[in-house]
């Protein structure tokens, strides 16, 4: 019973798991933003380049 209580209170791997989840969420947000903005920015740069020529 003491071993189970000791394992329950052990938080040594908790920080790594939290950082991994946080990194995954940030990556999903960045990839989604780049996909949304990427196509639109390509069109804008193409329009600017064609108007300069």
C-alpha positions as CSV (number, residue, x, y, z in Angstrom):
1,X,0.0,0.0,0.0
2,X,2.9,2.3,0.7
3,X,4.3,1.7,-2.8
4,X,1.0,2.7,-4.4
5,X,0.8,5.9,-2.3
6,X,4.4,6.8,-3.1
7,X,3.8,6.2,-6.9
8,X,0.7,8.3,-6.8
9,X,2.5,11.3,-5.3
10,X,5.5,11.0,-7.6
11,X,5.4,14.0,-10.1
12,X,8.8,13.5,-11.7
13,X,7.5,12.8,-15.3
14,X,4.7,15.3,-15.1
15,X,6.6,18.3,-16.4
16,X,7.8,16.5,-19.5
17,X,4.3,15.4,-20.4
18,X,3.0,19.0,-19.9
19,X,5.7,20.5,-22.1
20,X,5.0,17.8,-24.8
21,X,1.3,18.6,-24.8
22,X,2.0,22.4,-24.9
23,X,4.4,22.0,-27.8
24,X,1.9,19.9,-29.7
25,X,-0.8,22.5,-29.3
26,X,1.5,25.3,-30.4
27,X,2.6,23.3,-33.5
28,X,-1.0,22.7,-34.5
29,X,-1.8,26.5,-34.2
30,X,1.3,27.5,-36.2
31,X,0.7,24.9,-38.9
32,X,-2.9,26.0,-39.2
33,X,-2.0,29.6,-39.3
34,X,0.6,29.1,-42.0
35,X,-1.8,27.1,-44.1
36,X,-4.5,29.8,-43.9
37,X,-2.2,32.7,-44.5
38,X,0.1,30.9,-46.9
39,X,-2.3,30.8,-49.9
40,X,-3.5,34.3,-49.4
41,X,0.0,35.8,-49.1
42,X,1.0,34.0,-52.3
43,X,-1.8,35.6,-54.2
44,X,-1.0,39.0,-52.8
45,X,2.7,38.7,-53.7
46,X,1.7,37.6,-57.2
47,X,-0.6,40.6,-57.6
48,X,2.1,43.0,-56.4
49,X,4.7,41.5,-58.7
50,X,2.4,41.7,-61.7
51,X,1.5,45.3,-61.0
52,X,5.2,46.3,-60.7
53,X,6.0,44.8,-64.1
